[in-house]
Structures are given as structure tokens and as C-alpha cells.
Amino acid sequence: MVKEIIFLVEEAEEGGYIARALGYSIFTEAENIEELKEMIVDAVKCHFDEKDMPSLIRMHIVKDEVIAI
């Protein structure tokens, strides 16, 4: 059983957010973080059987910032 699954979350170029699970073929996207959380939970439930369901989902949110000099 997987104890924890980690999603890398990035801002999408066209707006909103995209998330992908590290080590699994699970991808999802949403317009805002709250909706993304729901989409991630739904995607995890679709990917795993109940007996293999992770007990924790961690979101690692990456934000690129550019500083002009």
C-alpha cells in the first residue's frame, strides 16, 4: 500500500494550474487551487483500488518568478 503520493503543481501558461503525480501516470488541471485539490483527489481515487489507496496526498506547489535587473 502506498502511504503518500506527491503531486507537482505548476501554474499553466494559459491560466489555472496543472498537477502531475511523481512516479505515477496521474495528471489533472483546474482553474484554481481549491478546484485542483478536488480534481487531484478524484484522480487518485480513479487510479488506485481501495486497498491500495494512499492515505496522504502532498501538493508541492512550484511558482516561477522572474526578477529583472
C-alpha positions as CSV (number, residue, x, y, z in Angstrom):
1,M,0.0,0.0,0.0
2,V,1.2,3.5,-0.9
3,K,1.3,5.7,2.2
4,E,1.7,9.0,0.4
5,I,1.5,10.4,-3.1
6,I,3.1,13.6,-4.1
7,F,1.8,16.0,-6.8
8,L,4.0,18.6,-8.5
9,V,1.7,21.6,-9.1
10,E,2.6,24.4,-11.5
11,E,0.9,27.4,-13.0
12,A,-0.4,26.7,-16.5
13,E,0.7,29.1,-19.3
14,E,-2.9,29.6,-20.3
15,G,-4.0,30.2,-16.7
16,G,-5.0,27.9,-13.9
17,Y,-2.9,25.0,-12.6
18,I,-1.6,21.6,-13.7
19,A,-0.7,18.8,-11.4
20,R,1.2,15.6,-12.0
21,A,1.9,12.8,-9.6
22,L,5.5,11.8,-9.1
23,G,6.1,8.2,-10.0
24,Y,2.5,7.6,-11.3
25,S,0.7,8.4,-14.6
26,I,-1.8,10.8,-13.0
27,F,-2.3,14.2,-14.4
28,T,-5.1,16.8,-13.8
29,E,-5.7,20.5,-14.2
30,A,-8.1,23.2,-12.8
31,E,-8.7,26.9,-12.8
32,N,-7.8,27.5,-9.1
33,I,-6.1,25.7,-6.2
34,E,-9.4,24.7,-4.4
35,E,-10.7,23.1,-7.6
36,L,-7.4,21.5,-8.2
37,K,-7.5,19.8,-4.8
38,E,-10.8,18.2,-5.7
39,M,-9.5,17.1,-9.1
40,I,-6.4,15.5,-7.5
41,V,-8.5,13.6,-5.0
42,D,-10.8,12.4,-7.8
43,A,-7.9,11.4,-10.0
44,V,-6.2,9.4,-7.2
45,K,-9.5,7.6,-6.4
46,C,-9.8,6.7,-10.1
47,H,-6.2,5.4,-10.3
48,F,-6.0,3.2,-7.2
49,D,-8.1,0.3,-5.9
50,E,-9.5,0.9,-2.4
51,K,-7.0,-1.4,-0.8
52,D,-4.0,0.4,-2.5
53,M,-5.3,3.9,-1.9
54,P,-2.7,6.3,-0.4
55,S,-3.6,7.7,3.0
56,L,-2.0,11.2,2.2
57,I,-1.7,13.4,-0.8
58,R,1.0,16.1,-0.8
59,M,1.0,19.0,-3.2
60,H,4.3,20.6,-4.0
61,I,3.5,23.9,-5.5
62,V,6.2,25.4,-7.7
63,K,6.0,29.0,-8.8
64,D,8.4,30.6,-11.2
65,E,9.2,34.3,-10.5
66,V,11.4,36.4,-12.8
67,I,13.3,39.3,-11.3
68,A,14.6,41.9,-13.8
69,I,17.9,43.6,-13.1
